[in-house]
Amino acid sequence: MAEAQRIVSLLPSATEILFALGAGEDVVGVTFECDEPAHARQQATVVSTSSLPQAVGSRPLTPAEIDAAVRARLSAGEDLYHLDRAALAGLDADLVVTQDLCAVCAVDVSEVHEALAYLGCDAEVLTTDPHRLHEVLDSIIQIGARCGREPAAQALVASLSARLSRLAGAPAVDAPAVAVLEWTDPPFAPGHWVPEMVGVAGGRSVLGAAGERSVPTTWEQVTRAEPDIVVVAPCGYDLASSVAVTTGLLDGGPLAAVLRSAPFPPEVWAVDANASFARPGPRLVDGVEALAAIVQPARHGLPDPAIAQRCTASRL
């Protein structure tokens, strides 16, 4: 049996991994975004919250408003997340799991080190930094080894790898062209593991580059990419929110122009980006399987309706 530890997870994906490995009872601190499993935030102390406004009055911020708020804070040198040092001080952590991947995704690792030094806490800091699918799987092994759950990690990775191996693999030259949008206002081309997810699913990613950061693009570039399929996967959005954004883009929005200009209008899908595309954890494989069903429905059937929904315009 693994020795009990006191673990603080500053990443929703790490929280998911720890619980999947059977180390959930050791998790004493999480972020406000750690919602998988749902009881993680009730069981543990929330030590990290967002410093961004969540709404304008009773209305949630639009993608454009979120982008503007993020850019303003980053340009001013301000943090996007607040680490509650008082809450952290009372947890007597042995291990803190964080990331050095994206300043928009979680507390910056330098702030974690500064907070621990300030508190006089000698907890080990485990930093994960996956950019590709295999690196996500490697991070599961890394976390498992550090928390004494290596056999469980090996078994989980073997199961996830087997599921990936059953899919199409490298796309054919005539594979459907897939344009994934990681943000919509402004539009962002995907990076990190997302273009690779498309390829494993049997599609041909026509925006972004695997292993690189996501980058701003334009709707003109989306049109020129001539996608057969557009997948709207705004970072941090669940399926219902993605559907709402996609509907707006189709009904008089810029996606309507993409459809009008194409000789064969692409299919448009909204997905649960928060669960199965943006977080580098086990559910990325759910996202790949959903993409495979979108790209090759004759082979894989329809995608899981909890992950993906096809959207159409009410008017063009």
C-alpha positions in Angstrom: 0.0 0.0 0.0 1.3 3.5 -0.9 2.4 5.6 2.0 -0.1 8.4 2.8 0.9 11.9 1.7 -0.6 15.3 1.8 -0.9 16.5 -1.8 -1.9 19.9 -3.1 -3.0 19.9 -6.8 -2.9 23.2 -8.6 -4.1 21.7 -11.8 -7.5 20.2 -12.6 -5.8 17.6 -14.8 -3.5 16.6 -12.0 -6.4 16.3 -9.6 -8.2 14.0 -12.1 -5.0 11.9 -12.5 -4.5 11.6 -8.7 -8.0 10.4 -8.1 -7.8 8.0 -11.1 -4.7 6.5 -9.5 -6.4 6.0 -6.2 -4.6 8.8 -4.5 -7.7 11.0 -4.0 -7.7 10.6 -0.2 -4.2 12.1 -0.1 -5.4 15.3 -1.9 -5.8 18.1 0.7 -5.7 21.2 -1.6 -7.2 21.9 -5.0 -8.1 24.8 -7.3 -11.5 26.3 -7.9 -11.5 24.6 -11.3 -10.9 21.0 -10.0 -14.3 19.5 -10.8 -13.3 16.0 -11.8 -14.3 14.1 -9.8 -17.1 16.4 -8.7 -16.5 15.9 -5.0 -12.8 17.0 -5.1 -13.6 20.6 -4.1 -15.8 19.4 -1.3 -13.2 17.1 0.1 -10.2 19.4 -0.2 -9.4 23.0 0.6 -9.5 25.4 -2.4 -6.2 27.2 -2.5 -6.2 28.8 -5.9 -8.9 31.1 -7.5 -9.2 33.2 -10.6 -8.4 36.9 -10.5 -10.4 37.5 -13.6 -14.0 38.9 -13.4 -16.5 36.1 -14.0 -19.5 38.2 -15.2 -20.8 41.6 -16.1 -23.7 42.0 -13.7 -25.6 38.7 -14.1 -24.2 38.1 -17.6 -21.2 35.8 -18.2 -18.3 37.4 -20.0 -18.2 36.9 -23.7 -15.1 35.3 -25.3 -14.0 38.8 -26.5 -14.3 40.2 -23.0 -12.4 37.3 -21.5 -9.6 37.7 -24.1 -9.5 41.5 -23.4 -9.3 40.9 -19.6 -6.5 38.3 -20.0 -4.5 40.5 -22.3 -4.8 43.5 -20.0 -3.6 41.6 -16.9 -0.8 40.0 -18.7 0.4 43.2 -20.3 0.3 44.9 -16.8 2.4 42.0 -15.4 -0.5 40.9 -13.2 -1.3 37.3 -12.2 -4.4 35.6 -13.6 -4.7 33.4 -10.5 -4.7 34.0 -6.8 -2.8 31.6 -4.6 -4.2 31.6 -1.1 -1.1 31.5 1.0 -3.1 31.3 4.3 -5.0 28.3 3.1 -1.8 26.7 1.8 0.0 27.3 5.1 -2.5 25.2 7.0 -2.3 22.1 4.8 1.2 21.0 5.7 1.7 19.7 2.2 4.3 17.1 1.3 3.8 17.5 -2.4 2.5 20.3 -4.7 1.7 19.4 -8.3 1.7 22.4 -10.7 2.6 23.2 -14.3 4.9 25.3 -16.4 2.9 25.1 -19.6 0.6 28.1 -19.8 0.2 31.3 -17.8 -3.5 31.3 -18.7 -4.1 27.8 -17.3 -3.0 27.8 -13.7 -0.8 29.5 -11.1 2.7 30.3 -12.4 5.2 27.8 -10.9 7.5 30.7 -9.8 4.6 32.0 -7.6 4.3 28.5 -6.0 8.0 28.4 -5.1 7.8 32.0 -3.7 4.8 31.1 -1.6 6.4 27.9 -0.2 9.6 29.8 0.6 7.6 32.6 2.3 5.7 30.0 4.4 8.8 28.1 5.2 7.3 25.0 3.7 9.6 22.3 2.4 7.0 20.5 0.2 8.3 19.0 -3.0 7.1 20.8 -6.1 6.3 18.5 -9.1 6.0 20.4 -12.3 4.4 18.9 -15.4 4.8 20.3 -18.8 3.3 18.1 -21.5 3.0 19.3 -25.1 2.1 16.1 -26.9 -0.2 13.2 -26.3 2.7 10.8 -25.3 3.9 13.5 -22.9 0.5 13.6 -21.3 0.7 9.8 -20.8 4.3 10.2 -19.5 3.0 12.8 -16.9 0.6 10.2 -15.5 3.6 7.9 -15.0 5.5 10.7 -13.4 2.8 11.6 -11.0 2.1 8.0 -10.2 5.8 7.3 -9.4 6.0 10.4 -7.1 2.9 9.5 -5.1 3.6 5.8 -4.8 1.0 4.7 -7.3 3.2 3.5 -10.1 1.4 0.2 -10.8 -1.9 2.0 -11.1 -0.3 4.6 -13.4 1.2 1.9 -15.6 -2.2 0.2 -15.8 -4.1 3.5 -16.6 -1.6 4.4 -19.3 -1.8 0.9 -20.8 -5.6 1.2 -21.0 -5.5 4.7 -22.6 -2.8 3.6 -25.1 -4.9 0.6 -26.1 -7.9 2.8 -26.8 -5.7 5.2 -28.9 -4.2 2.3 -30.9 -7.7 1.1 -31.9 -8.3 4.4 -33.8 -7.3 5.3 -37.3 -3.7 6.4 -36.6 -1.9 8.5 -39.2 -4.4 10.3 -41.5 -4.5 9.5 -45.2 -3.8 12.1 -47.8 -7.5 12.4 -48.5 -8.5 12.5 -44.9 -11.1 15.0 -43.9 -9.7 18.5 -43.3 -10.4 19.5 -39.7 -10.1 23.0 -38.3 -10.2 23.1 -34.5 -10.8 26.5 -32.9 -9.3 26.8 -29.3 -10.9 30.3 -29.0 -13.4 32.2 -31.0 -13.1 35.9 -30.4 -10.4 36.3 -31.6 -10.1 32.9 -33.2 -7.2 30.8 -32.1 -5.6 27.9 -34.0 -4.9 24.9 -31.8 -1.6 23.9 -30.4 0.0 21.4 -28.0 -1.7 18.0 -28.3 -4.9 19.1 -30.1 -3.6 18.8 -33.8 -2.2 15.4 -32.9 -5.6 14.4 -31.5 -7.1 15.2 -34.9 -4.5 13.0 -36.6 -4.9 10.0 -34.3 -8.7 10.3 -34.9 -8.1 10.0 -38.7 -8.4 13.6 -39.7 -6.0 16.1 -41.2 -5.5 19.2 -38.9 -5.4 22.3 -41.1 -4.9 24.9 -38.3 -2.1 25.0 -35.8 0.9 22.8 -35.2 1.3 19.9 -32.8 3.6 20.5 -29.9 3.5 24.3 -30.3 1.5 26.9 -28.6 -2.0 27.9 -29.8 -1.8 31.1 -31.8 -4.2 33.8 -33.0 -5.6 33.3 -36.5 -8.3 35.0 -38.6 -11.6 33.9 -40.0 -10.1 34.5 -43.5 -7.4 31.9 -42.7 -10.1 29.5 -41.4 -11.9 30.0 -44.8 -8.6 29.5 -46.8 -7.9 26.3 -44.9 -11.0 24.8 -46.6 -12.1 22.6 -43.8 -14.5 19.7 -44.2 -15.2 19.9 -40.5 -14.9 22.8 -38.0 -14.7 21.9 -34.3 -15.3 24.7 -31.8 -13.4 23.9 -28.6 -13.0 27.1 -26.6 -10.6 26.5 -23.7 -12.4 26.2 -20.4 -15.9 25.9 -21.9 -18.2 22.9 -21.3 -20.4 21.5 -24.0 -23.4 23.7 -23.3 -21.3 26.8 -23.3 -19.5 25.7 -26.5 -22.9 25.1 -28.2 -24.1 28.5 -27.2 -20.9 30.2 -28.6 -21.1 28.1 -31.8 -24.7 29.0 -32.4 -23.8 32.6 -32.2 -21.0 32.2 -34.6 -23.3 30.5 -37.1 -26.3 32.8 -36.8 -25.0 35.9 -38.3 -21.5 35.4 -37.0 -18.2 34.8 -38.7 -18.7 31.1 -39.1 -21.8 31.9 -41.3 -19.4 33.6 -43.7 -17.1 30.5 -43.8 -20.1 28.3 -44.7 -21.3 30.7 -47.3 -17.9 30.9 -49.0 -17.3 27.2 -49.2 -18.4 25.2 -52.2 -19.2 22.3 -49.8 -20.1 23.9 -46.4 -18.2 22.2 -43.6 -19.9 20.3 -40.7 -19.7 22.3 -37.5 -19.4 20.7 -34.1 -19.2 22.0 -30.6 -17.3 20.0 -28.0 -16.8 19.9 -24.3 -13.3 21.5 -24.4 -13.0 21.8 -20.7 -13.3 18.0 -20.1 -11.8 16.4 -23.1 -9.6 18.8 -25.1 -7.9 21.5 -23.0 -6.8 19.5 -19.9 -3.8 17.2 -20.3 -5.3 14.2 -18.5 -7.0 10.9 -19.1 -10.1 12.3 -20.7 -8.1 13.6 -23.7 -8.6 10.0 -25.0 -12.4 10.6 -24.8 -11.8 13.7 -27.0 -9.8 11.7 -29.5 -12.6 9.1 -29.7 -15.2 11.8 -30.1 -13.1 13.3 -33.0 -12.8 9.9 -34.6 -16.6 9.5 -34.6 -17.0 13.0 -36.1 -14.4 12.3 -38.8 -15.3 8.7 -39.6 -18.9 8.1 -38.4 -19.3 5.1 -40.7 -16.4 3.4 -38.8 -16.9 4.7 -35.3 -20.6 5.6 -35.0 -21.8 8.9 -33.6 -19.8 10.7 -30.9 -20.7 10.6 -27.3 -23.5 13.3 -27.0 -22.1 14.4 -23.7 -18.8 15.4 -25.4 -19.8 16.6 -28.9 -22.9 18.1 -30.6 -23.3 19.0 -34.2 -24.5 22.6 -34.8 -26.3 24.1 -37.7 -27.3 27.7 -38.6 -30.9 28.7 -38.4 -30.2 31.2 -41.2 -27.4 31.8 -43.6 
